[in-house]
Amino acid sequence: MKHYSEIIIIDPTIRFGKPTIKGTRISVYDVLSLFASGMSLQEIIDDFPELGVEEINAVFAYAADREQKLLNAS
């Protein structure tokens, strides 16, 4: 399994520097919002075939790491 940093990138020329999934224009926020709206893992993969379980797991790992960093900074 790859570390999320191999899958999630931040490039100022893609989506204004939002964290995105490498090789796509799909942001971490996009995937988290889809889950929050009630979509299942399979529904997201069906709608976005460029994503797989590894990419979605990387989104969650990135979000968890970022949350931990925010907690540690306060």
C-alpha positions in Angstrom: 0.0 0.0 0.0 1.3 3.4 -1.0 1.7 6.3 1.5 -0.9 9.0 0.8 1.8 11.4 -0.2 2.4 9.3 -3.3 -1.3 9.7 -4.3 -2.4 13.1 -2.9 -0.6 16.1 -4.5 -0.7 19.8 -4.1 0.1 21.7 -7.3 -0.7 25.4 -7.6 -1.6 24.9 -11.3 -4.3 22.3 -10.5 -7.5 23.3 -8.7 -5.8 26.4 -7.3 -3.5 24.3 -5.2 -6.1 22.2 -3.4 -5.0 18.7 -2.5 -5.9 16.5 -5.4 -5.6 12.9 -6.4 -2.5 12.5 -8.7 -3.4 12.3 -12.4 -6.9 13.8 -11.8 -8.5 17.1 -11.0 -10.5 15.4 -8.2 -9.8 17.0 -4.9 -9.7 15.5 -1.4 -12.6 17.8 -0.6 -14.6 16.4 -3.5 -14.3 12.8 -2.3 -15.0 13.7 1.3 -18.1 15.7 0.2 -19.4 12.7 -1.8 -19.1 10.5 1.3 -20.7 13.1 3.5 -23.6 13.4 1.0 -24.3 9.6 1.5 -22.6 8.1 -1.5 -21.0 4.7 -0.9 -17.5 3.7 -1.9 -18.8 1.7 -4.8 -21.0 4.6 -6.1 -18.0 6.9 -6.0 -15.8 4.4 -7.9 -18.7 3.9 -10.4 -19.0 7.6 -11.0 -15.3 8.3 -11.1 -13.6 5.2 -12.7 -10.2 6.9 -12.4 -10.5 6.3 -8.6 -10.0 3.0 -6.8 -10.0 1.9 -3.3 -6.3 2.9 -2.9 -7.0 6.5 -3.9 -10.0 6.7 -1.6 -8.0 5.3 1.3 -5.3 7.9 0.5 -8.0 10.7 0.8 -9.0 9.4 4.3 -5.3 9.0 5.4 -4.6 12.6 4.2 -7.6 14.0 6.0 -6.8 12.2 9.2 -3.2 13.3 9.1 -4.2 16.9 8.5 -6.7 16.8 11.3 -4.0 15.5 13.7 -1.6 18.2 12.6 -4.3 20.8 13.3 -4.9 19.4 16.8 -1.2 19.4 17.5 -0.8 23.0 16.4 -3.5 24.3 18.8 
